[in-house]
Amino acid sequence: MKNVLVINFKSPPFHGIGGRRWSKISKALIRKSINVHVIRASWMDGIVPEAFCNGESISIDMQHPIHDPTSWIKKINDKKEFWRRRLNSDYTYFDEGAYSIEALKTAIRKLIIEQKIDWIFVSCPPYSWTYETVKLVKEEYGHVRVWVDLRDPWLTANNWGIPGLSPKQRLAEELRHAYVGDMADIISSPAKEILQEFRNNNHPKFVHLKHFYDKDDFPQRAIENCEMGHERTWVYAGQFYVGLEKYIDQLGDFAKQYSNNPILVFSKDVNQFQSRLHGIANIDISKEQGSQVFENVEHAFGLILMLADYNKDFFTTKFFDYLPYNKPIVYIGPDGAVRQFLQKNGQQLTSFLPFEVYSLKGYDISQDELSFRVEQILNLCQSNPSKHFC
């Protein structure tokens, strides 16, 4: 494998979490002397940093009608587009890639021919870009292999317009999903439950590719100084997930129990957290802003991991980002794969009972480092498990 194409919808220079997984993997592939070319959406001006793309980068103009609704005429036209797609069983109106498919195809053809691409990695969603990539490659370039990586559920997604599909749209989406499941050479996800949406998902081409941490993000001083901080400060960073309300109330109980411990909550959903945790003096809630979170994590006594019922089995990006710090972890949430991992691999700190606080100091984190995941990817590409799929 010499030349690969990574289709990463929210690739840097965009700073969102959606493109982070595959920008990191791209960096590690480059370090293996692989030429990495990138197709991304034009979320931000600028270029893809050389660390994530040592080949050609193509930016696809964003054309989603929901962006910049500046006039009543535009709002009316947007509503017409919503109903046109619904009545014609087209991609959901909220699939942000569905408005740039022809430009995507042109870019893929160009790079396959000019750069002699042998593998294409598609970070999914958007589901439209995923399906159209697989269909194009399998119909026109049989020698090129396609790896699809789903960071979110497809048919059971809570976003991208999936919950509001009409019956005809739903059927069309299921057919596209099934086509990708049958035709992609490898399909991976950080959550096993996402893979279970596909038929024959016990086949070796369906891969549980967990998230990871990147040791480049952790200066040696951070790892060395990860013992107990001077203050018992606890840090939570994350969204106000659907169904999280009862667990946020438990966070409030924890804060009241340890009222002399500052608790820092970082989230884009500041208002929701404030309305739920109002009046608890030792909780400070502020908007999540990149490196600011990890500066506080480095100096905190412990970390708070809070999951809802629907994502109790999801090992999130932040879970792995937390590992190198070796901090005590408060788990607040339902019983699931994450809680069971903490119970199996950690030591419960009984001084905090009835709250669940675990130390993972005995856990070998090297198996969750970026380079380990990339070796897994390269080995799978070499073995090509899809050749026996039917």
Buried (B, 14 or more C-beta within 10 A) or exposed (E): BEBBBBBBBBBBBBEEEBBBBBBBBBBBBBEEEBBBBBBBBBBBEEEBBEBBBBBBBBBBEBBBBBEEEEEEEBEEEBEEBBEEBBEEBBBBBBBBBBBBBEBBBEBBBBBBEEBEBBBBBBBBBBBBBBBBBBBBBBEEBEEBBBBBBBBBBBBEBEEBBBEEBBEEBBEBBBEBBBBBBBBBBBBBBBBBBBBEBBEEBEBEBBBEBBBBBBBEEBEEEBBEEBEEBEEBBBBBBBBBBEEBEEBBEBBBBBBEEBEEBBBBBBBEBBEBBBEBBEEBEBBEBBEBEEEBBBEBBBBBBBBBBBBBBBBBBBBBBBBBBBBBBBBBBBBBBBEBBBBEBBBEEBBBBEEBEEBBBBBBEEBEBEEBBBBBBBEBBBEBBEEEBBEEBE
